[in-house]
């Protein structure tokens, strides 16, 4: 799973939304509260030029309200670019609920959140993310029609589709860097063994890759060792492990001034959202000779499955679009080489071209 991506120091004084470092021309940011259930939520709509803003809702015990707002702002922008690059006629948005999903989530709170979503009149469509489940979406659907990934209109858990797209993207990156997508005897370090990371590891193992794994959750590590013959590395040093591919599938903002010089792999391709602590770190990766698969390009499988889900359960169209992530990444890699730009800059360019109707 992808935990919150903001790890910036809390500012000592309130900052206007419009002066927030992660405000990016967002169309609407709503702070919602429900006294009866204790619901505190931030819903950020970044861009609706291509269609209503689709993006999941995550529930997390944020340290403070400012951290929650930062997460909503950054993730909603990422969803705009993710949906555009994936060729979906959808804008970008995100919702966060402040609270511990294990102890504070109740049906009443979820229904209150559903009412908050409904007040936006369809400009924002919610779905599952960290701390939320398909069953939760069913509860939210009692209050709003603007929800995806329910038992009635989804394929269930979107994480297998995310993992399939990441696996496909890793193969594309390996092909670009080494001339073949054959993973036999390639070493991949998977950091984060949540639903997505564990499934990525399974795909890699079945393709013949050697696995290094890292997670703070001991049972998940033990499972990977048992089932995939993986070798364990320290979670906080996984980025420095010597490997062919580093696949961050946990925290965001992990590619930064401190970690990039220590990278032990020539490829970074993983599922985590907003992996770059700052946009300039994409250029820093290229300068160091590291091939980076932009996160919102490689991890789009889940939102593709949610967007294309239809009653009846036929996921062939969704799977085909998920598998096309590899081709999208190859285009990005080739264009970045031709223009001598970072892959992140090229991905942003392509997404903006679609947003601008070019």
Residue pairs with C-beta under 8 A, 6 or more apart in sequence:
1 130
1 192
1 194
1 195
1 196
1 197
1 250
2 130
2 192
2 194
2 196
2 249
2 250
2 251
2 252
2 271
2 272
2 273
3 60
3 130
3 250
3 251
3 252
4 58
4 60
4 62
4 67
4 71
4 251
4 252
5 71
5 74
5 75
5 251
5 252
5 253
5 272
5 273
5 274
6 67
6 70
6 71
6 74
6 252
6 253
7 251
7 253
7 277
8 21
8 70
10 63
10 64
10 66
10 67
11 66
15 66
17 23
17 29
17 69
20 69
20 70
20 73
22 70
22 73
22 74
22 77
23 73
24 46
24 73
24 77
25 46
25 47
26 44
26 45
26 46
26 73
26 76
26 77
27 45
27 46
27 47
27 48
28 44
28 45
28 120
28 123
29 42
29 43
29 44
29 45
29 69
29 72
29 73
30 42
30 43
30 44
30 45
30 116
30 119
30 120
31 40
31 41
31 42
31 69
32 39
32 40
32 41
32 42
32 43
32 113
32 116
33 39
33 40
33 41
34 109
34 112
34 115
34 116
36 108
36 112
37 106
37 108
37 109
37 112
38 99
38 104
38 109
39 97
39 109
39 112
39 113
39 116
40 65
40 68
40 97
40 98
40 99
41 95
41 96
41 97
41 98
41 113
41 116
42 65
42 68
42 69
42 72
42 95
42 96
42 98
43 72
43 93
43 94
43 95
43 116
43 117
43 120
43 124
44 72
44 73
44 75
44 76
44 93
44 94
44 95
45 53
45 76
45 91
45 92
45 93
45 120
45 123
45 124
46 53
46 73
46 76
46 77
46 79
46 80
46 91
46 92
46 93
46 94
47 53
47 77
47 80
47 91
47 92
47 355
48 91
48 123
49 91
49 355
50 83
50 84
50 88
50 89
50 90
50 91
50 354
50 355
51 88
51 89
51 90
51 91
52 90
52 91
52 122
52 123
52 124
52 125
52 146
53 76
53 79
53 80
53 90
53 91
53 92
53 93
53 123
53 124
53 125
54 79
54 83
54 88
54 90
54 91
54 92
54 93
54 124
54 125
54 127
54 148
54 303
54 306
54 307
55 75
55 76
55 79
55 92
55 93
55 94
55 95
55 124
55 125
55 126
55 127
55 129
55 303
56 94
56 95
56 126
56 127
56 128
56 129
56 132
56 149
56 302
56 303
57 94
57 95
57 96
57 97
57 113
57 126
57 127
57 128
57 129
57 132
58 71
58 75
58 94
58 95
58 96
58 97
58 129
58 130
58 131
58 132
59 96
59 97
59 98
59 99
59 100
59 101
59 104
59 105
59 130
59 131
59 132
60 68
60 71
60 96
60 97
60 98
60 99
60 101
60 130
60 131
61 98
61 99
61 100
62 68
62 71
62 96
62 98
65 98
68 96
68 98
71 94
71 96
72 94
72 95
72 96
74 252
74 274
75 94
75 96
75 273
75 274
76 92
76 93
76 94
77 92
78 92
78 94
78 273
78 274
78 295
78 296
79 91
79 92
79 93
79 94
79 296
79 303
80 91
80 92
80 351
80 355
81 92
81 296
81 347
81 348
81 351
82 92
82 296
82 297
82 299
82 300
82 303
83 90
83 91
83 92
83 300
83 303
83 307
84 92
84 351
84 352
84 354
84 355
85 296
85 297
85 300
85 328
85 347
85 350
85 351
85 354
86 300
86 303
86 304
86 321
86 325
86 328
87 321
87 354
88 303
88 304
88 307
90 125
90 307
93 123
93 124
93 125
94 129
95 113
95 117
95 124
95 126
97 109
97 113
97 131
99 105
99 109
101 130
101 131
101 132
105 131
105 136
107 139
110 136
110 139
110 140
111 139
111 140
111 142
111 143
112 143
113 126
113 140
113 143
114 139
114 140
114 141
114 142
114 143
114 144
114 147
115 143
115 144
117 124
117 126
117 140
117 143
117 144
117 146
117 147
118 143
118 144
118 145
118 146
120 146
122 145
122 146
124 146
125 146
125 147
125 148
126 137
126 140
126 144
126 146
126 147
126 148
127 137
127 147
127 148
127 149
127 158
127 303
127 306
128 134
128 136
128 137
128 149
128 157
128 158
128 306
133 157
134 149
134 150
134 151
134 154
134 156
134 157
135 151
137 147
137 148
137 149
137 150
137 151
137 154
138 150
138 151
138 152
140 147
141 147
141 150
141 152
148 154
148 306
148 307
148 309
149 156
149 158
149 306
149 309
152 311
153 309
153 310
153 311
154 305
154 306
154 309
155 161
155 305
155 309
155 313
155 315
155 318
157 195
158 301
158 302
158 303
158 305
158 306
159 194
159 195
159 196
159 199
159 302
160 199
161 301
161 302
161 304
161 305
161 315
161 318
161 319
161 322
162 196
162 271
162 299
162 300
162 301
162 302
163 195
163 196
163 197
163 199
163 200
163 202
163 203
163 271
163 301
164 199
164 203
164 301
164 319
164 322
164 323
165 298
165 299
165 300
165 301
165 302
165 304
165 322
165 323
165 325
166 196
166 200
166 247
166 249
166 269
166 270
166 271
166 298
166 299
166 301
167 200
167 203
167 204
167 207
168 322
168 323
168 325
168 326
169 269
169 293
169 297
169 298
169 325
169 326
169 329
170 183
170 188
170 200
170 204
170 245
170 247
170 267
170 269
170 293
170 298
171 181
171 183
171 207
171 326
172 181
172 293
172 325
172 326
172 327
172 329
172 330
172 333
173 245
173 267
173 269
173 291
173 293
173 329
173 333
174 180
174 181
174 182
174 183
174 186
174 244
174 245
174 267
175 181
175 330
176 291
176 329
176 330
176 333
176 334
177 266
177 267
177 291
178 186
178 244
182 208
183 204
183 207
183 208
183 209
184 207
184 208
184 209
185 208
185 209
185 210
186 208
186 209
186 210
186 244
186 245
187 209
187 210
187 211
187 212
187 242
187 243
187 244
187 245
188 204
188 209
188 210
188 211
188 212
188 243
188 244
188 245
188 246
188 247
189 211
189 212
189 213
189 214
189 233
189 238
189 241
189 243
189 245
189 246
189 247
189 264
189 265
190 197
190 200
190 201
190 204
190 211
190 212
190 213
190 214
190 224
190 230
190 247
190 249
190 270
191 197
191 213
191 214
191 215
191 235
191 238
191 239
191 246
191 247
191 248
191 249
191 250
191 254
191 270
192 214
192 215
192 248
192 249
192 250
192 251
192 270
192 271
192 272
193 201
193 213
193 214
193 215
193 217
193 220
193 221
193 223
193 224
193 249
194 215
194 220
194 249
194 250
196 249
196 271
196 299
196 302
197 215
197 247
197 249
197 250
197 271
198 220
198 223
198 224
200 247
200 249
200 270
200 271
201 211
201 213
201 224
201 228
201 230
202 227
202 228
204 211
204 228
205 211
205 227
205 228
205 229
205 230
210 231
211 224
211 228
211 229
211 230
211 231
212 230
212 231
212 232
212 233
212 238
212 241
212 243
213 221
213 224
213 225
213 228
213 230
213 231
213 232
213 233
214 221
214 232
214 233
214 234
214 235
214 237
214 238
214 241
215 221
215 224
215 235
215 250
216 235
221 230
221 232
224 230
225 231
225 232
233 241
235 250
238 246
238 248
239 246
239 248
239 254
239 255
239 259
239 262
239 263
239 264
240 259
240 262
240 263
240 264
241 264
241 265
242 264
242 265
243 264
243 265
244 265
244 266
244 267
245 265
245 267
245 268
245 269
246 263
246 264
246 265
246 267
246 268
246 269
246 270
247 268
247 269
247 270
247 271
248 254
248 255
248 268
248 270
248 271
248 272
248 275
249 270
249 271
249 272
250 272
251 272
252 272
252 273
252 274
252 275
252 295
253 274
253 275
253 276
253 277
254 272
254 275
254 277
255 268
255 275
255 276
255 277
255 281
255 285
255 292
256 276
256 277
256 278
256 281
257 277
257 281
257 284
260 281
260 284
260 285
260 288
260 290
261 288
263 288
263 290
265 290
266 289
266 290
266 291
267 290
267 291
267 292
267 293
268 275
268 285
268 290
268 291
268 292
268 293
269 291
269 292
269 293
269 298
270 293
270 295
270 298
270 299
271 295
271 298
271 299
272 295
272 299
273 295
273 296
273 299
274 295
275 295
276 282
276 295
276 344
279 344
282 292
282 294
282 342
282 343
282 344
282 345
283 342
283 344
283 345
285 292
285 342
285 343
286 292
286 336
286 341
286 342
286 343
291 333
291 343
292 342
292 343
292 344
293 329
293 343
294 332
294 343
294 344
294 347
296 347
297 325
297 328
297 329
297 332
297 347
298 325
298 329
300 322
300 325
301 322
301 325
304 318
304 321
304 322
305 315
305 318
305 322
308 315
308 317
308 318
308 321
309 315
309 318
331 350
332 343
332 346
332 347
332 350
333 343
335 341
335 346
335 350
336 342
336 343
336 345
336 346
339 346
341 349
